[in-house]
Amino acid sequence: MQIKLTTGHIFDLNEGETLQDALKRNGVYLVASCGGKGICGKCKIKVIEGKYRTESIAKLTPEEIEQGFVLACKTFVVSEDITIDIPKTSKLVVGDIIEISRTKDLFELFTSIEKNIQPLINWLDIDIPAPTLDNNLSDLERLKRIIEEKGINSMEFSLDFVRSLPEILRKLEWKIRLAYINTDAGRKAMFIKSREEDKSYGIAVDIGTTTIVLYLVDLSNGKVIDTGSTYNSQIRFGDDVITRIIQATEGGMLDEMRENVVEDINNLLQPLLEKYNILSDEIHSAVIAGNTTMSHLFWGINPGFIREEPYVPVLNSFPVWSAGKINLSINKNAPVYTLPCVASYVGGDIVSGVIASKINLSKKISLFMDIGTNGEIVLGNEEWLVTAACSAGPCFEGSGIRHGMRATEGAIESVKIIPGTSEFVLGVIGNKKPIGICGSGMIDALTEMFMNGAIDQKGKIIKNKFTERIKEGFEGPEFILYKDDKREIVLTEVDIENLIRAKAAIFAGISLLLRETGFTFDDIEKIYIAGGFGNYLNIEKAIFIGMLPDIPREKFRFLGNTSIAGAYMCLLSENVRREAEYIAGKMTNIELSVSRGFMDEYISALFLPHTNIELYPSVKNILARKNT
């Protein structure tokens, strides 16, 4: 028997094997918060064709059941092949090819800044004299005396640490390896292990509004062992941070949202631990990078006042708390470092990005952009840094767009209209049949449609052009990018409006930062672009629609996911962690939501490419040639 995926992949299925186990055996991982017990409802898939039996329908709605959705962990194939479709929200991505290919460059980036590996955890080997009737000091006092003899004073011991002390000291016969961290007040004991246990691993995690990425790292040499990524389960509470803040506070969902993101991280980590035969107790530290709201939600801290004037978070600099406080599936006493935030809408992910781009180490003026859900921008050099968040929305990451998806296999990544025809040439990630369109494909489509007269300067579909590709949908006009006997991929007029708003917010943010600091586009030496779809972004087309400034192309450089890159470097270096705190402290935030200047810039940018075409001389020349 075989499993056939709508993506074209075919896998063998063993008799008596669940769909989830068969997929996992073939390297396709599903979200499974309950561990395959059939109670969380997150591993749902859609059966297109074939007979099956299922033992649980937990969390599935009547509509989903009618449409053929089942839980993969409790579904078995009956006597014949089966064809299934896996929703994007059910997928985990383990060992992402793009991320793995970058890990060598990532370590080289780390060594260009820091030569020595200095993890969060420090180790101290101790031989403690066993107690006797003549020497019956308490266990803790006995430990403290030996530590002080080694020149370490002011060690702090938590209640959890002290509770575990008597059993572990005697089990290890008083010969121990003590794990401790450095704090502003001194040092803090975290846990004790055997000296024979020489393995030590850490995880770096990027908690994005739309996606979560995890790196499993060997702390002995800095090597990235493997990576994983998935959708942030909080997305069901809303696409953007404002909606999630409302749900967390007014909706009373704060605890559930915290549990969701922790489950997502645990679900990403578990298959990696199984794959490499690593114990969860061997994960000795974690570093988390996310925007301010995501960082608050991760720790279960009320984010409510982030969205209310004067836009104040509970904290920007986070203490180092232990993993057990939030049920992270690593050593329960492992320290968890959270990248510091700058303001309500500029978080640790952007501090990470500054570290990864190294704009804080350069004399030249550079611009760093993280084009994701929020669209944060940093302008500056080694002497000063100014930042702003220009809420671009999640559409470039696939959310809020009818057929939008992440830049993964099956996504349309490039679009080209053959001149003089209505034929499209589509580039699809993985060279498979398209199942959706990612951010770079959307930008390409807007460019090609505008250049070839399918939409006007406001993004409205022109109905007397490409008539065979235009249809009336329930939201209004739709433009068909791809169609076969199974699916149709369109950009609706509403999609186009959302994309134009997003690109306008990004350009307006850049323009305002330059205006506020007295610089122009010509003063920028480099523009560093980070974010989920930056790997596939066509600079020329991003300029053509007015998202990026019309400056020499050699000034642009793609950096990929800098949030995870900065988290990785912080995982390996105390000096980099100190630099992160310094960067967050010195960065000046401009609050765009109360800036009249930003609104003026934004309204001017709500056209293709801009109301002032003189800002885009290269686009003006292209359009002039097209019209002659």
Buried (B, 14 or more C-beta within 10 A) or exposed (E): BBBBBBBEBEBEBEEEBBBBBBBBEBEBBBBBBBEBEBBBBBBBBBBBEBEBEBEBBEBBEEEBEEEBBBBBBBBBBEEEBBBBBBEBBBBBBBBBEBBBEBBEEBBEBBBEBBEEBBBBBBBBEBEBEEBEEEEEEEBBEBBBEBBEEEEBEEBEBBEBBBEBBEEBBEEBEBEBBBBBBBEEEEBBBBBBBEEEEEBBBBBBBBBBBBBBBBBBBBBEEBEBBBBBBBBBBBBEBBBBBBBBBBBBBEBEBBEBBBBBBBBBBBBBBBBBBEBEEBEBBBBBBBBBBBBBBBBBBBBBBBBBBBBEEEBEBBBBEBEBEBBBEBEBBBBBBBBBBBBBBBBBBBBBBBBBBBBBBBBBEBEEBBBBBBBBBBBBBBBBBEEEBBBBBBBBBBBBBBBBBBBBBBBBBBBBBBBBBEEEEEEBEBBBBBEBBBBBBBBBBBBBBBBBBBBBBBBEBEBEBBEEBBEEBBEEEEEEBBBBBBEEEEBEBBBBBBBBBBBBBBBBBBBBBBBBBBEBBEBEBEEBEBBBBBBBBBBBBBBBBBBBBBBBBBBEEEBBBBBBBBBBBBBBBBBBBBBBBEBBBEBBEEBBBBBBBEBEBBBEBBEBBBBBBBEEBEBBEBBBEBBEEEEE
